[in-house]
Amino acid sequence: MRTKAQCTNEERREAVLEVRAAGEATEALADKYGVHHETLWRWDHAEDRIKDAQGLSRKKKKIRKVKRGVKLRFPGLESRLLEWFTDMRKNKSMCE
């Protein structure tokens, strides 16, 4: 379970600078920021994205992953199937 709120991009940037100064992601730096040392390593490798997220045009302070599902092969069929399910749920007497 998470004990600390997500770090802001500014905190991530500071952590990356400290990691680069130290030469590696250490346990002490990880404890300072309340994250795992592998997370510091990922932040170091994602520095360009963090810089872009800090731009003036950005309103959000955190980087959010975009999760995209599998593209539908038959979108028309999927929508008709969803309609069928909703109709069957509305008319449960037809299902029995």
N, C-alpha and C positions, 0 to 999 in steps of 0.2 A: 504494500500500500504506500502511496506517495506521502511523504511527510512535509514536503515543501512545494509551494506553487511553482509553476513553470518559470524558468528564467526569462527575463526580457532579452531582446536582441542586444541591448547595450551590455548586459551582464555576460552574454555569450561572447561578445567581441572582446571584452576585458579578459575573459578566461582564455580565449585563443591567444591573445598577446602574451599572457603569462606562460602559457604552455610553450609558445615559441621561444620565450626568453629562457625557460628552464630546459628546453631541448626535447622534452617528452611530457606526456600526460602522467603526472605523479599522483599517488594516493593523497598526498597532502593538499594538492590543488583541488582534487575531486571532493575532498571533505570540506574545503573552504566554500565551494559552490553548491554543496549538497547533492552531487550527482556522482555517477559511477565514472571511473577513469576512462572507460571505453566511450562514454558519452562525450567527454572532452576531446577524445581523438576524432570522433565524428564531427564535432563542431569545427575542429581545425580543418578538416577536409571539406567542410561545407561553408567555408568563410565567405566565398563569393555570394552565395545565397543570403547569408546573414547581412552582408553589406547592402545588397539590393533591398532587403526588407527594412533596413534602417533609413532608406531614402525619405525625403520630405513628402513625397506623394503618398507614402504608406500611412494608413491610420492605425492599423493593428500593430501591436508590439511583439506578437509571437508568430513564429513560422508555423503554418499549419500544413500538414501533409494532405495532398489531394488524393483521395481514395476513389479510384474508378473501378467499377465492376466489369465483368465480362460483357462485351458488346453482344446485343441480341442478334441472333441469326434471322429470326422471323418476328419482327416487332408487331406486325398486324395480328399474327396469331396470338402473341402474348397478350395484347390488349383485349382480344375477343375472349381469351381464356379467363382473364381477370373479370371481365363483365359477366361471364358465365358463373364464376365463383360467387360474385356479389349477388347475382340473381338467385342462385341456389340458397345462399344464406338468408336472403330476405324471405324466400318461399320454402321454408323447411318442410312443409307438407309434401312438396313435390319430390323430395329426396327419399322419403320413407317408403 
